Amino acid sequence: MRSEIRMMNPVRFPAHTGERIYMLPFERELPSEFSRWQPTVDAMLSGLDGEGPCYLMVDQSTVEVGKSHRRPGLHVDGNWIQPLRCHGTGPPGHKHIGRDYFQYAPETIVLAADVLGAMAYAGEFDAEIGPGGEVETDVSRMDFVPLTPGVAWAGNVTMLHESVPVEKTALRTLVRINAPGYAPAKGAEHEG
């Protein structure tokens, strides 16, 4: 499998209020009750070509020093499957469907955070995908990419990534957009 990640655009975030949004469907414009997130979403989607529904996840949390905000351990997310309301590794309690699941239409996952708390690896890897997207593989030959805060990072559905402990207690905002059928425009990416 191939893990792809590229730096895109600077991103700003609204004030931290502890808000959580889970996979809200939208088409470039958010519903009015989520309008405070529109500039963030616009920056994250800038440089992507495509059309159709996207899905927004926002998680604003207090993260204690030495703890991870989100999911620790190497994993991939897979495609977002709206009818099942789950990612590409299948809903909880269902049989894992492995590599075949990642044969769906191309999809870009865009991540942005305001505090460093995640890293990714770019390159080829050979591993079975576990029931929750978990991956056990040697990353020593892959490119290590710390997901710098304040920047949108675009990856494919097999982007190998993990949450890492924060260096000090912080209010952290993480925004993810799953964009089925979208891809970075040529020349849109930045070195990273």
N, C-alpha and C positions, 0 to 999 in steps of 0.2 A: 504494500500500500504506500501511498505517497501522502505526506503531511505538508501542506502548503500554508504559509503565513506571510503577510506583507503589511508593512506600515502604510497607512493611508493619510488621514488628515488630522489636524488638531481638533480637539473636541472640548467643549465647555459643558458644565453640568449645572442644573438648577440647585437651589439650596437643599441641604440634607434634611429630610423630614421623616425618615424611616419608611418611605414609600416602597411598596412591592407591587409589581405588575407581572403577571405570568402569561406570556405568549399571546398578547393582545394582537388580533389580526388588524392590519391597516394597509392602505395603498398610498404611500408617500405622505398623506395627511392623516394625522392622528385625530381621533374624536375630540371634541372641544374640552371634555373634562380632563384630558391629558395634555393639553396644549403647552404646558410649561416644559414638556419634553421635546417639542417640535424642533427647536434649534439644535438640540443634541442629535436627534434623529436625522435631520437634514445634513449635518456635518458627517455623520457616520455613513450615510448613503451616497454622499458626494463622491463621484469617481466610479460608481457602479453603474453598469448598463443592465437594463432589464425592466420588466413591468410585471404587474400582478401583486398579489398579496404578500406582505412581509409579516413577521411576528416579533413583537417587542417584549423583552423581559427586562425588568428593572429590579434591582435588589439593593436597597440602602440599609446598611446595618452598622452597628458598633462592633468592631473587631478587636479583640483583646490581643495584646502583645504575645507573639509566639503562636497564635492561632491562625487558621485559614478562614477566609471569608466564605468561600464556596467549597467546591469538591476537591479534596486532596487526592493525590495519586494520579498517575498517567491515565488518560482516557481520551476518547473521541466522543463527539455528541451524535453524529449521524444526522440524517435528514429529519426535519420536523414534519410529522405526519398529522395534520390537523384533524382528520376524522377520528384518529385514535387518541389525540391529545398526548402524544409522546414523541420522543426522539427515536432515532434509528436503531436503538438496541431493544426495542419492544417495551410495552407497558409492564409495570410491576406485576409479577405473578404469571406472566406469559412466557412461553418457551422462547428462548433466545434464537434469533434467526441468523446471526453471524454475518459474514462478509457479504452474502447475497443482498442484505438489506441496503448496502451502499451502492446498489446499482440503479437507484432512482435518478431522476433528473438532477442535473447539477444544481448546487445550492451553495451560497456563500454565507458564512457565519461571520458577523462583525462584532467585535468586542471592544469595549472602552471602559476604563475605570479612572478614578481620580486619585487612587493610592496604589502603589505597586503591591501586587498580591498574586500574580500569576506569571507563568512562563510557558513557552511553547518550544517545540522542536520541529525543524524543517528538514525534509529529506525523505528517503525511502526507509521503510521499516517492514519487518516480516513478523507478524504476531497474530494470534487469534484475538478476536474482540470478545470480551466477556459480556455477561448478561446486562450489566449497566454501562457498557461501553469501556470497561476497564481493559487496559492493555499492559502486558508485561513484555518488555523488550529492552534491548541494549540500545541506549541513545548516544553512546560515546562517539559514534561516527556521524551523528546528525548535527545540524547547526542549532545552537542554543539561542533562543530569542526571549529576553525578558520583555514582558508586555508593558512597556513604558506607560506611565499614567499620562492622561491628557491627550492621548492619541487613539484614533480608531485603527484597529488591527483586523484585516480581512483574511479569513482562512477558508479552506474547503471543509467538507463534513468529516474528513478523516484527519483533520488537524490534531496532532498529538499535543495535549496541553495538560496543565495541572495548576491548582491553587497552591500557593506557598504561604508560610506563616508571615504575618506582617512584623516589621521591626519595632513598631511601637503601637500602642492602642490608638485606634483611629476610627473616625466616622468614614466609611467607605461606600462609594457608589459604584456599582457594576451595571453596565447596560449591554445587553446582547440583542442583536437583530438576526433572525434567520430569514434569509432572502432567497427563496426558491426561484430558480431561473435567472438570478442575477449573477454577474461576474464583473470583476474589476475591468474598467476600460483600459485599453492599451495606453501605457504611459501614465496611468493614474497612480501607480504605486511609488512609494519612496523606499530607498534602501533602509533596511532595518533588520 
